[in-house]
Amino acid sequence: MSQLICESEEAALSGIVQLPGTLPESLRLELIAFRRDLHMHPELGNQEFRTTAAIKARLEQAGLAPRVLPSGTGLICDIGTDRPDGDGVRPMLAIRADIDALPIPDTKTGVPYRSTVPDRAHACGHDVHTTVVLGAGLVLADLDRQGLLPQPVRLIFQPAEEMMPGGALGVIEAGGLNGVGSIIAVHCDPKVDAGRIGLRTGPITSACDRLEISLGGPGGHTARPHLTTDLVTAVARVATDVPALVARRVDARAGLAVTWGRIESGHACNVIPQRAELAGTVRCLDLDAWHEAPDLIHAAIDEIATLHGAKSEINYVRGVPPVVNEHSVTELLTDAMAARRGLHAIEDTEQSLGGEDFSWYLEQVPGAMARLGVRTPGDTARRDLHRGDFDVDEAAIEAGVELFTAAALLGGHRS
């Protein structure tokens, strides 16, 4: 920020500096309308055809050349790549949005933009993420035409974030990170006020995998359990003992947790079944422990199943590693928000146990994700993501656009 001129001594103390690329009122209103349209027409992962078409049309209207991904949904769009720097082209700053919705009903009342699609809702804020990146792209394209964009930028509108192992892998396979030097993103946070962001260096989300187990053995009458494999008892012991065993075989600071969401066995009170199933998630705060988790969990399940004479079938589905914010890119987001709104608009945030496939990009290039505040200031209601009544204070859109445009401007001066 030292290369830019502060507006006043008071502004200098708060961190605010004079930067181009603020959001015009007409575009602010357009983006709110765009977000509401997406909210009314949510689409699941790899089905985001309408969403992709809407983004593509608006970028083309701005004179840009977006490219739809080979999967048919999602797209990437480069800005400022036609201006080489010296003997080559500077590495791009990528700005990523996820565009898919969730398979849950929208239960909001009293808003005109409620989902029109049964059992589909933008209950995780991806409509906001998409709108923010679109808005940032439109502002940066205008700056580029004025010769004010100091580095090329790639917009990534990614499908299927909610599907394991995530649409990020498809973007990477399609060359979405080719030429990219760093990548940034935001995720809505209903615990942070609109106009503010939450940041931390290091892990900001958890690894998340899916675990499915089937136990089998001869059933029989409950009057003669000694002639059977008592699968109800066996599955109950797996459910209680496996998480405890795993917790004792890994450093507690790794935060490795096995949590069950489904358990099923039997149909009659006097019949010991021949099959039992349970399924859940494996979450982990530490990258090294995440790599060890499948072997540890397989061993623990086999031990308990063998103890009860049950045969086990294990389906361990790799999900996503933790999002680990790189120091210098986190610092860039800090400086960008401070430049726009002052240091008071930034708060420390904790590591979440939620999973995010943005982590796959960070396996390839340095990057960072910020938590974008979407709570109306003063609202004391308890709200959360992945609920049918989830909604946002749309002032968050302007804050997100300002964050990304400032990051592009400041990052270009540093590179």
DRENDO-1510 file (C-alpha; in Angstrom, 1 decimal, always signed):
<recs>
REC; n; res; u; v; w
REC; 1; MET; +0.0; +0.0; +0.0 .
REC; 2; SER; +2.9; +2.3; +0.4 .
REC; 3; GLN; +3.1; +2.9; -3.3 .
REC; 4; LEU; -0.4; +4.5; -3.3 .
REC; 5; ILE; -1.3; +7.9; -2.0 .
REC; 6; CYS; -3.4; +8.0; +1.2 .
REC; 7; GLU; -6.4; +10.4; +1.2 .
REC; 8; SER; -5.6; +11.9; +4.5 .
REC; 9; GLU; -3.5; +11.3; +7.7 .
REC; 10; GLU; -6.6; +9.9; +9.3 .
REC; 11; ALA; -7.2; +7.5; +6.4 .
REC; 12; ALA; -3.5; +6.5; +6.6 .
REC; 13; LEU; -4.0; +5.4; +10.2 .
REC; 14; SER; -7.0; +3.3; +9.3 .
REC; 15; GLY; -5.4; +1.8; +6.2 .
REC; 16; ILE; -7.8; +3.4; +3.6 .
REC; 17; VAL; -6.1; +4.5; +0.4 .
REC; 18; GLN; -7.2; +6.0; -2.8 .
REC; 19; LEU; -7.8; +3.3; -5.4 .
REC; 20; PRO; -9.7; +3.3; -8.6 .
REC; 21; GLY; -12.3; +0.6; -9.3 .
REC; 22; THR; -15.1; +1.3; -6.8 .
REC; 23; LEU; -18.6; +0.1; -7.8 .
REC; 24; PRO; -20.8; +2.5; -9.7 .
REC; 25; GLU; -24.3; +2.7; -8.4 .
REC; 26; SER; -25.9; +1.5; -11.6 .
REC; 27; LEU; -23.7; -1.6; -11.6 .
REC; 28; ARG; -24.4; -2.2; -7.9 .
REC; 29; LEU; -28.1; -2.3; -8.5 .
REC; 30; GLU; -27.6; -4.5; -11.6 .
REC; 31; LEU; -25.6; -7.0; -9.5 .
REC; 32; ILE; -28.2; -7.2; -6.9 .
REC; 33; ALA; -30.8; -8.0; -9.6 .
REC; 34; PHE; -28.4; -10.6; -11.1 .
REC; 35; ARG; -27.9; -12.3; -7.7 .
REC; 36; ARG; -31.7; -12.4; -7.2 .
REC; 37; ASP; -32.2; -14.0; -10.6 .
REC; 38; LEU; -29.6; -16.7; -9.8 .
REC; 39; HIS; -31.3; -17.2; -6.4 .
REC; 40; MET; -34.6; -17.8; -8.1 .
REC; 41; HIS; -33.2; -20.3; -10.5 .
REC; 42; PRO; -30.8; -22.6; -8.6 .
REC; 43; GLU; -29.0; -25.4; -10.4 .
REC; 44; LEU; -27.2; -28.4; -8.9 .
REC; 45; GLY; -23.6; -29.4; -9.7 .
REC; 46; ASN; -22.8; -30.0; -13.3 .
REC; 47; GLN; -26.3; -28.9; -14.3 .
REC; 48; GLU; -25.6; -25.1; -14.1 .
REC; 49; PHE; -26.5; -24.5; -17.8 .
REC; 50; ARG; -28.7; -21.5; -17.2 .
REC; 51; THR; -26.3; -20.0; -14.7 .
REC; 52; THR; -23.4; -20.4; -17.1 .
REC; 53; ALA; -25.3; -18.9; -20.0 .
REC; 54; ALA; -26.2; -15.8; -17.8 .
REC; 55; ILE; -22.6; -15.2; -16.7 .
REC; 56; LYS; -21.3; -15.7; -20.3 .
REC; 57; ALA; -23.8; -13.3; -21.8 .
REC; 58; ARG; -23.0; -10.5; -19.3 .
REC; 59; LEU; -19.2; -10.9; -19.8 .
REC; 60; GLU; -19.6; -10.9; -23.6 .
REC; 61; GLN; -21.8; -7.8; -23.3 .
REC; 62; ALA; -18.7; -6.2; -21.6 .
REC; 63; GLY; -16.5; -7.1; -24.5 .
REC; 64; LEU; -14.8; -10.0; -22.9 .
REC; 65; ALA; -14.3; -13.5; -24.3 .
REC; 66; PRO; -15.4; -16.1; -21.7 .
REC; 67; ARG; -14.7; -19.8; -22.4 .
REC; 68; VAL; -17.2; -22.5; -21.3 .
REC; 69; LEU; -15.5; -25.4; -19.6 .
REC; 70; PRO; -15.4; -28.8; -21.5 .
REC; 71; SER; -18.0; -30.2; -19.1 .
REC; 72; GLY; -20.5; -27.7; -20.5 .
REC; 73; THR; -21.0; -25.8; -17.3 .
REC; 74; GLY; -18.8; -23.2; -15.7 .
REC; 75; LEU; -16.4; -20.9; -17.5 .
REC; 76; ILE; -13.2; -19.0; -17.3 .
REC; 77; CYS; -12.5; -15.5; -18.6 .
REC; 78; ASP; -9.2; -13.6; -18.9 .
REC; 79; ILE; -8.8; -9.9; -18.5 .
REC; 80; GLY; -5.7; -8.0; -19.5 .
REC; 81; THR; -3.8; -10.9; -21.1 .
REC; 82; ASP; -3.2; -9.0; -24.4 .
REC; 83; ARG; -0.7; -6.6; -22.8 .
REC; 84; PRO; +2.7; -8.3; -22.4 .
REC; 85; ASP; +5.1; -7.2; -19.8 .
REC; 86; GLY; +8.7; -7.0; -21.1 .
REC; 87; ASP; +9.6; -10.3; -22.6 .
REC; 88; GLY; +6.5; -12.2; -21.5 .
REC; 89; VAL; +3.2; -12.0; -19.7 .
REC; 90; ARG; +2.9; -11.6; -15.9 .
REC; 91; PRO; +1.4; -14.5; -14.0 .
REC; 92; MET; -2.4; -14.0; -13.6 .
REC; 93; LEU; -4.3; -13.5; -10.4 .
REC; 94; ALA; -7.2; -15.9; -10.5 .
REC; 95; ILE; -10.5; -15.0; -8.8 .
REC; 96; ARG; -12.8; -18.0; -8.2 .
REC; 97; ALA; -16.5; -18.4; -7.7 .
REC; 98; ASP; -18.5; -21.5; -7.3 .
REC; 99; ILE; -21.9; -21.5; -9.1 .
REC; 100; ASP; -23.9; -24.5; -8.0 .
REC; 101; ALA; -26.8; -24.8; -5.5 .
REC; 102; LEU; -28.0; -27.3; -3.0 .
REC; 103; PRO; -30.7; -30.1; -3.2 .
REC; 104; ILE; -32.8; -28.6; -0.4 .
REC; 105; PRO; -36.1; -26.6; -0.4 .
REC; 106; ASP; -36.1; -22.9; +0.0 .
REC; 107; THR; -38.1; -22.1; +3.1 .
REC; 108; LYS; -37.7; -18.3; +3.1 .
REC; 109; THR; -40.9; -16.2; +3.3 .
REC; 110; GLY; -41.6; -12.6; +2.5 .
REC; 111; VAL; -38.9; -12.2; -0.3 .
REC; 112; PRO; -39.7; -11.9; -4.0 .
REC; 113; TYR; -36.6; -13.8; -5.0 .
REC; 114; ARG; -37.4; -17.1; -3.3 .
REC; 115; SER; -36.3; -20.2; -5.4 .
REC; 116; THR; -38.8; -21.2; -8.1 .
REC; 117; VAL; -37.3; -24.7; -8.4 .
REC; 118; PRO; -38.7; -27.3; -6.0 .
REC; 119; ASP; -36.2; -28.8; -3.6 .
REC; 120; ARG; -33.4; -26.5; -4.9 .
REC; 121; ALA; -31.9; -23.5; -3.1 .
REC; 122; HIS; -28.8; -21.3; -3.1 .
REC; 123; ALA; -28.5; -22.0; +0.7 .
REC; 124; CYS; -24.7; -21.7; +0.8 .
REC; 125; GLY; -24.3; -18.3; -0.9 .
REC; 126; HIS; -22.8; -19.4; -4.2 .
REC; 127; ASP; -25.1; -17.0; -6.0 .
REC; 128; VAL; -23.4; -14.2; -4.0 .
REC; 129; HIS; -19.9; -15.6; -4.8 .
REC; 130; THR; -20.8; -15.7; -8.5 .
REC; 131; THR; -22.2; -12.2; -8.5 .
REC; 132; VAL; -19.2; -10.8; -6.7 .
REC; 133; VAL; -16.7; -12.3; -9.1 .
REC; 134; LEU; -18.8; -11.2; -12.1 .
REC; 135; GLY; -19.0; -7.6; -10.7 .
REC; 136; ALA; -15.2; -7.6; -10.0 .
REC; 137; GLY; -14.6; -8.8; -13.6 .
REC; 138; LEU; -16.8; -6.0; -15.1 .
REC; 139; VAL; -15.0; -3.3; -13.0 .
REC; 140; LEU; -11.5; -4.7; -13.8 .
REC; 141; ALA; -12.4; -4.9; -17.5 .
REC; 142; ASP; -13.2; -1.2; -17.4 .
REC; 143; LEU; -9.9; -0.5; -15.6 .
REC; 144; ASP; -8.1; -2.5; -18.2 .
REC; 145; ARG; -9.5; -0.5; -21.0 .
REC; 146; GLN; -8.2; +2.6; -19.2 .
REC; 147; GLY; -4.8; +1.1; -18.9 .
REC; 148; LEU; -5.1; +0.9; -15.1 .
REC; 149; LEU; -5.0; -2.8; -14.6 .
REC; 150; PRO; -1.4; -3.7; -13.5 .
REC; 151; GLN; -1.7; -7.5; -14.0 .
REC; 152; PRO; -3.8; -9.9; -15.9 .
REC; 153; VAL; -6.7; -11.5; -14.1 .
REC; 154; ARG; -8.6; -14.8; -14.7 .
REC; 155; LEU; -12.2; -15.2; -13.6 .
REC; 156; ILE; -13.1; -18.8; -12.7 .
REC; 157; PHE; -16.7; -19.7; -12.4 .
REC; 158; GLN; -16.6; -23.2; -11.2 .
REC; 159; PRO; -19.3; -25.8; -11.2 .
REC; 160; ALA; -20.1; -28.6; -8.7 .
REC; 161; GLU; -18.4; -27.4; -5.6 .
REC; 162; GLU; -20.9; -29.2; -3.5 .
REC; 163; MET; -20.1; -32.6; -5.1 .
REC; 164; MET; -17.2; -34.7; -3.9 .
REC; 165; PRO; -14.4; -34.4; -4.8 .
REC; 166; GLY; -15.5; -31.1; -6.3 .
REC; 167; GLY; -15.6; -29.3; -9.6 .
REC; 168; ALA; -12.2; -27.6; -8.9 .
REC; 169; LEU; -10.5; -30.7; -10.2 .
REC; 170; GLY; -12.2; -30.4; -13.6 .
REC; 171; VAL; -11.2; -26.8; -13.8 .
REC; 172; ILE; -7.6; -27.7; -13.2 .
REC; 173; GLU; -7.7; -30.6; -15.7 .
REC; 174; ALA; -9.1; -28.1; -18.3 .
REC; 175; GLY; -6.1; -25.9; -17.8 .
REC; 176; GLY; -7.8; -23.4; -15.6 .
REC; 177; LEU; -4.6; -22.7; -13.6 .
REC; 178; ASN; -2.3; -22.4; -16.6 .
REC; 179; GLY; -0.5; -19.1; -16.3 .
REC; 180; VAL; -1.9; -18.4; -12.9 .
REC; 181; GLY; +0.5; -17.2; -10.2 .
REC; 182; SER; -2.0; -17.0; -7.3 .
REC; 183; ILE; -5.7; -17.4; -6.6 .
REC; 184; ILE; -8.3; -15.8; -4.3 .
REC; 185; ALA; -11.9; -16.5; -3.3 .
REC; 186; VAL; -14.5; -15.7; -0.7 .
REC; 187; HIS; -17.1; -17.7; +1.1 .
REC; 188; CYS; -20.2; -16.3; +2.7 .
REC; 189; ASP; -20.2; -16.2; +6.5 .
REC; 190; PRO; -23.5; -15.5; +8.3 .
REC; 191; LYS; -21.6; -14.8; +11.5 .
REC; 192; VAL; -19.7; -11.8; +10.1 .
REC; 193; ASP; -21.4; -8.4; +9.4 .
REC; 194; ALA; -21.9; -7.3; +5.8 .
REC; 195; GLY; -19.1; -4.9; +4.8 .
REC; 196; ARG; -16.5; -6.9; +6.8 .
REC; 197; ILE; -14.4; -10.0; +6.1 .
REC; 198; GLY; -12.8; -12.7; +8.2 .
REC; 199; LEU; -9.3; -13.8; +7.5 .
REC; 200; ARG; -6.6; -16.1; +8.9 .
REC; 201; THR; -3.3; -17.5; +7.7 .
REC; 202; GLY; -3.0; -21.2; +7.5 .
REC; 203; PRO; -5.9; -23.7; +7.5 .
REC; 204; ILE; -9.3; -22.0; +7.3 .
REC; 205; THR; -11.4; -25.0; +6.4 .
REC; 206; SER; -11.3; -28.7; +7.2 .
REC; 207; ALA; -10.6; -31.7; +5.0 .
REC; 208; CYS; -13.8; -33.7; +4.4 .
REC; 209; ASP; -14.2; -37.3; +3.1 .
REC; 210; ARG; -17.1; -39.6; +2.9 .
REC; 211; LEU; -17.2; -43.0; +4.7 .
REC; 212; GLU; -19.6; -45.8; +3.9 .
REC; 213; ILE; -19.4; -49.2; +5.7 .
REC; 214; SER; -21.4; -52.4; +5.2 .
REC; 215; LEU; -21.1; -55.3; +7.8 .
REC; 216; GLY; -22.3; -58.8; +6.9 .
REC; 217; GLY; -22.7; -62.1; +8.6 .
REC; 218; PRO; -25.3; -64.9; +9.3 .
REC; 219; GLY; -28.4; -63.7; +11.0 .
REC; 220; GLY; -31.1; -65.6; +12.9 .
REC; 221; HIS; -33.5; -65.6; +15.7 .
REC; 222; THR; -32.9; -63.2; +18.6 .
REC; 223; ALA; -33.6; -66.2; +20.9 .
REC; 224; ARG; -30.3; -67.8; +19.7 .
REC; 225; PRO; -27.8; -65.0; +19.2 .
REC; 226; HIS; -24.9; -67.4; +19.8 .
REC; 227; LEU; -25.7; -69.0; +16.4 .
REC; 228; THR; -25.4; -65.7; +14.6 .
REC; 229; THR; -23.2; -62.7; +14.0 .
REC; 230; ASP; -25.0; -60.1; +16.0 .
REC; 231; LEU; -24.7; -57.3; +13.5 .
REC; 232; VAL; -26.8; -54.8; +15.4 .
REC; 233; THR; -24.3; -55.0; +18.3 .
REC; 234; ALA; -21.4; -55.0; +15.8 .
REC; 235; VAL; -22.6; -51.9; +14.0 .
REC; 236; ALA; -23.3; -50.2; +17.3 .
REC; 237; ARG; -19.7; -50.9; +18.4 .
REC; 238; VAL; -18.3; -49.7; +15.1 .
REC; 239; ALA; -20.3; -46.5; +15.5 .
REC; 240; THR; -19.0; -45.8; +19.0 .
REC; 241; ASP; -15.5; -47.4; +19.1 .
REC; 242; VAL; -14.1; -46.4; +15.7 .
REC; 243; PRO; -14.2; -42.6; +16.4 .
REC; 244; ALA; -12.6; -43.2; +19.8 .
REC; 245; LEU; -9.9; -45.5; +18.4 .
REC; 246; VAL; -9.0; -43.1; +15.6 .
REC; 247; ALA; -8.8; -40.2; +18.0 .
REC; 248; ARG; -6.2; -42.1; +20.1 .
REC; 249; ARG; -4.0; -43.0; +17.1 .
REC; 250; VAL; -3.4; -39.5; +15.7 .
REC; 251; ASP; -2.2; -36.2; +17.3 .
REC; 252; ALA; -5.2; -34.6; +18.9 .
REC; 253; ARG; -4.2; -31.3; +17.4 .
REC; 254; ALA; -4.9; -32.7; +14.0 .
REC; 255; GLY; -8.6; -32.6; +14.7 .
REC; 256; LEU; -9.4; -35.8; +13.0 .
REC; 257; ALA; -13.0; -36.7; +13.6 .
REC; 258; VAL; -15.3; -39.5; +12.4 .
REC; 259; THR; -19.0; -38.5; +12.6 .
REC; 260; TRP; -21.9; -40.7; +11.6 .
REC; 261; GLY; -24.9; -39.4; +9.7 .
REC; 262; ARG; -26.7; -42.7; +9.0 .
REC; 263; ILE; -27.0; -46.1; +10.6 .
REC; 264; GLU; -29.3; -48.9; +9.4 .
REC; 265; SER; -29.9; -52.5; +10.2 .
REC; 266; GLY; -32.8; -55.0; +10.6 .
REC; 267; HIS; -36.6; -54.8; +10.1 .
REC; 268; ALA; -38.1; -56.9; +12.9 .
REC; 269; CYS; -37.7; -56.9; +16.6 .
REC; 270; ASN; -37.0; -60.7; +16.9 .
REC; 271; VAL; -34.7; -61.2; +13.9 .
REC; 272; ILE; -31.0; -60.6; +13.9 .
REC; 273; PRO; -30.2; -59.2; +10.4 .
REC; 274; GLN; -27.6; -60.4; +8.0 .
REC; 275; ARG; -26.5; -56.8; +7.0 .
REC; 276; ALA; -25.9; -53.5; +8.7 .
REC; 277; GLU; -24.8; -50.2; +7.2 .
REC; 278; LEU; -23.5; -46.9; +8.5 .
REC; 279; ALA; -22.2; -43.8; +6.8 .
REC; 280; GLY; -20.7; -40.6; +7.8 .
REC; 281; THR; -17.9; -38.1; +7.2 .
REC; 282; VAL; -14.2; -37.8; +8.1 .
REC; 283; ARG; -13.1; -34.3; +8.9 .
REC; 284; CYS; -9.6; -33.2; +9.6 .
REC; 285; LEU; -7.9; -29.9; +10.4 .
REC; 286; ASP; -4.3; -31.0; +9.5 .
REC; 287; LEU; -3.1; -31.9; +6.0 .
REC; 288; ASP; -0.6; -34.6; +7.0 .
REC; 289; ALA; -3.2; -36.3; +9.2 .
REC; 290; TRP; -5.7; -36.2; +6.3 .
REC; 291; HIS; -3.2; -38.2; +4.2 .
REC; 292; GLU; -2.9; -40.8; +7.0 .
REC; 293; ALA; -6.7; -41.0; +7.7 .
REC; 294; PRO; -7.8; -43.7; +5.3 .
REC; 295; ASP; -5.3; -46.3; +6.6 .
REC; 296; LEU; -6.0; -45.5; +10.2 .
REC; 297; ILE; -9.8; -45.7; +9.7 .
REC; 298; HIS; -9.7; -48.9; +7.7 .
REC; 299; ALA; -7.6; -50.6; +10.4 .
REC; 300; ALA; -9.9; -49.4; +13.2 .
REC; 301; ILE; -13.0; -50.7; +11.4 .
REC; 302; ASP; -11.5; -54.0; +10.6 .
REC; 303; GLU; -10.4; -54.5; +14.3 .
REC; 304; ILE; -13.9; -53.9; +15.6 .
REC; 305; ALA; -15.7; -55.9; +12.9 .
REC; 306; THR; -13.3; -58.9; +13.4 .
REC; 307; LEU; -13.9; -58.8; +17.1 .
REC; 308; HIS; -17.6; -59.4; +16.5 .
REC; 309; GLY; -17.1; -61.9; +13.7 .
REC; 310; ALA; -18.5; -59.6; +11.0 .
REC; 311; LYS; -17.2; -59.1; +7.5 .
REC; 312; SER; -16.7; -55.4; +6.6 .
REC; 313; GLU; -16.8; -53.7; +3.2 .
REC; 314; ILE; -15.5; -50.1; +3.3 .
REC; 315; ASN; -16.0; -47.4; +0.8 .
REC; 316; TYR; -13.8; -44.5; +1.7 .
REC; 317; VAL; -14.4; -41.6; -0.7 .
REC; 318; ARG; -11.8; -38.9; -0.8 .
REC; 319; GLY; -13.3; -35.5; -0.7 .
REC; 320; VAL; -11.2; -32.4; -0.3 .
REC; 321; PRO; -8.1; -31.4; +1.7 .
REC; 322; PRO; -8.2; -28.4; +4.0 .
REC; 323; VAL; -8.0; -24.9; +2.5 .
REC; 324; VAL; -4.6; -23.6; +3.7 .
REC; 325; ASN; -4.3; -19.9; +3.2 .
REC; 326; GLU; -0.8; -18.9; +2.1 .
REC; 327; HIS; +0.8; -16.0; +4.1 .
REC; 328; SER; +1.5; -13.5; +1.3 .
REC; 329; VAL; -1.8; -13.9; -0.4 .
REC; 330; THR; -3.7; -13.6; +2.9 .
REC; 331; GLU; -1.7; -10.4; +3.5 .
REC; 332; LEU; -2.8; -9.2; +0.0 .
REC; 333; LEU; -6.4; -9.7; +1.0 .
REC; 334; THR; -5.8; -7.9; +4.3 .
REC; 335; ASP; -4.3; -4.9; +2.6 .
REC; 336; ALA; -7.0; -4.9; -0.1 .
REC; 337; MET; -9.8; -4.7; +2.4 .
REC; 338; ALA; -7.9; -2.2; +4.5 .
REC; 339; ALA; -7.4; -0.1; +1.5 .
REC; 340; ARG; -11.1; +0.0; +0.7 .
REC; 341; ARG; -12.7; +0.1; +4.1 .
REC; 342; GLY; -10.1; +0.4; +6.7 .
REC; 343; LEU; -8.5; -2.1; +9.1 .
REC; 344; HIS; -11.7; -2.2; +11.2 .
REC; 345; ALA; -13.4; -4.1; +8.4 .
REC; 346; ILE; -11.2; -7.1; +9.0 .
REC; 347; GLU; -11.6; -9.6; +11.8 .
REC; 348; ASP; -9.7; -12.8; +12.7 .
REC; 349; THR; -11.7; -15.9; +11.9 .
REC; 350; GLU; -11.5; -19.5; +13.2 .
REC; 351; GLN; -10.8; -22.6; +11.3 .
REC; 352; SER; -14.1; -24.2; +10.1 .
REC; 353; LEU; -14.8; -27.9; +10.0 .
REC; 354; GLY; -16.6; -27.4; +6.7 .
REC; 355; GLY; -15.0; -28.7; +3.5 .
REC; 356; GLU; -14.3; -26.6; +0.4 .
REC; 357; ASP; -12.9; -27.7; -2.9 .
REC; 358; PHE; -11.0; -24.4; -3.3 .
REC; 359; SER; -8.3; -26.4; -1.5 .
REC; 360; TRP; -7.5; -28.3; -4.7 .
REC; 361; TYR; -6.3; -25.1; -6.4 .
REC; 362; LEU; -4.0; -24.5; -3.4 .
REC; 363; GLU; -2.3; -27.8; -4.1 .
REC; 364; GLN; -1.1; -26.2; -7.3 .
REC; 365; VAL; -0.6; -22.4; -6.7 .
REC; 366; PRO; -0.5; -20.2; -3.6 .
REC; 367; GLY; -3.8; -18.6; -2.6 .
REC; 368; ALA; -6.2; -17.6; +0.1 .
REC; 369; MET; -9.9; -17.5; +0.9 .
REC; 370; ALA; -11.7; -14.8; +2.9 .
REC; 371; ARG; -14.9; -15.1; +4.8 .
REC; 372; LEU; -17.3; -12.6; +3.3 .
REC; 373; GLY; -19.7; -11.1; +5.9 .
REC; 374; VAL; -23.4; -11.4; +4.9 .
REC; 375; ARG; -25.1; -10.7; +8.3 .
REC; 376; THR; -27.1; -7.5; +8.6 .
REC; 377; PRO; -25.4; -5.4; +11.3 .
REC; 378; GLY; -27.4; -5.7; +14.5 .
REC; 379; ASP; -29.1; -8.9; +13.5 .
REC; 380; THR; -29.0; -11.2; +16.5 .
REC; 381; ALA; -30.8; -14.2; +15.0 .
REC; 382; ARG; -28.8; -17.4; +14.7 .
REC; 383; ARG; -28.3; -18.2; +11.1 .
REC; 384; ASP; -26.3; -20.8; +9.3 .
REC; 385; LEU; -25.3; -22.2; +5.8 .
REC; 386; HIS; -27.0; -25.2; +4.2 .
REC; 387; ARG; -30.4; -24.2; +5.7 .
REC; 388; GLY; -33.5; -23.5; +3.6 .
REC; 389; ASP; -34.0; -20.1; +5.2 .
REC; 390; PHE; -30.5; -18.9; +4.5 .
REC; 391; ASP; -30.3; -15.4; +3.1 .
REC; 392; VAL; -27.8; -12.5; +2.9 .
REC; 393; ASP; -27.5; -8.8; +3.4 .
REC; 394; GLU; -26.9; -7.8; -0.2 .
REC; 395; ALA; -24.5; -5.0; +0.9 .
REC; 396; ALA; -22.0; -7.9; +0.9 .
REC; 397; ILE; -21.9; -7.8; -2.9 .
REC; 398; GLU; -20.3; -4.4; -3.0 .
REC; 399; ALA; -17.8; -5.3; -0.3 .
REC; 400; GLY; -16.8; -8.4; -2.1 .
REC; 401; VAL; -16.3; -6.5; -5.4 .
REC; 402; GLU; -14.2; -3.9; -3.7 .
REC; 403; LEU; -12.1; -6.6; -2.0 .
REC; 404; PHE; -11.3; -8.4; -5.3 .
REC; 405; THR; -10.7; -5.2; -7.4 .
REC; 406; ALA; -8.3; -3.8; -4.7 .
REC; 407; ALA; -6.5; -7.2; -4.6 .
REC; 408; ALA; -5.9; -7.1; -8.3 .
REC; 409; LEU; -4.6; -3.5; -8.2 .
REC; 410; LEU; -2.4; -4.0; -5.2 .
REC; 411; GLY; -1.1; -7.4; -6.2 .
REC; 412; GLY; -0.1; -6.1; -9.6 .
REC; 413; HIS; +2.0; -3.4; -8.0 .
REC; 414; ARG; +3.8; -6.1; -5.9 .
REC; 415; SER; +4.5; -8.6; -8.6 .
</recs>
